[in-house]
Amino acid sequence: MTIPGGRQDRAPGNLLSSALVAISVCAAAPVAGAESAGDRWALAEGTSIRWDVAGDALPHSDFIEQGGRKAGQKVWYTVAADGSLSVERDVVWPGLRIFPNDTHGSLVRHFGAEATPQLSVDGLPLGAVRVVSATLDGTLTFRGTAGKIEIRRVTFPSIDRPATIDRWTLRNAGSAAVTVTVAPLQLSAETRGPYGVNLTTATHDAPASTVLKPGAEMSFAVVFAGRLPTDAAPAIDAAAEE
């Protein structure tokens, strides 16, 4: 399959494992003037590693592969020179087959910027999220800010359901209440396969509008799911999965 931006790849065979673990952290093409990955990441609490972005050489791009029992993903992320974050992913469903139904016959779908929720605060676009830190502990967690909103964004596959998850938590760090709105997100595609039509979707469970008092938080999740028409849509509890 062809990835926008010139990447060309097939879903690797080891993209799936029976546990929610990060399989690998691999350096992308080097950026002139950037530090090595060995200088960027440091041991953190428990078995996690953390990258504190302040003072580091930017831009920086990398990717990680994560696997659950019924879905996995390859996530590319970029922190630009101004600290803003962009994320794209390939989601693979090994139980959903395509033609030819061979070793490489798992359904893979690419999701880019179109799958990033569109948020507004008091009627104005949230704007770019400036990354403060990134943590790898089986999930991939970014912490950052956009104006007076603190953001925690965690991405991971479901352990045993055919879906991957991008969970957002927003906290009002200002001194006045704000109204956060989240635009609807309904992406879907159909791909024919040997066992029927494969259905894939990207949706979120955010309320249309939420008033956040100072210090208050709200959470929602974008879910990337796949199934056959004869299967029920997977029920996902993002907080429990995380």
Secondary structure, DSSP 4 states (H G I P E B T S, - for coil): -EETTTEE----GGG--SSSEEEEEEE-SPPTTPPPHHHH-EE-STT-EEEE-TTS-S-EEEEEEEE-SS-EEEEEEEE-TTSBEEEEEEEEEEEEE-SS-STT-EEEEEE-GGGS--EEETTEE--PPEEEEEEESSSEEEEEEETTEEEEEEEEE-SSSSEEEEEEEEEE-SSS-EEEEE---EEEEEEEETTEEEEEEEEE---SEEEE-TT-EEEEEEEEEEE-TTSPPPP--HHHH-
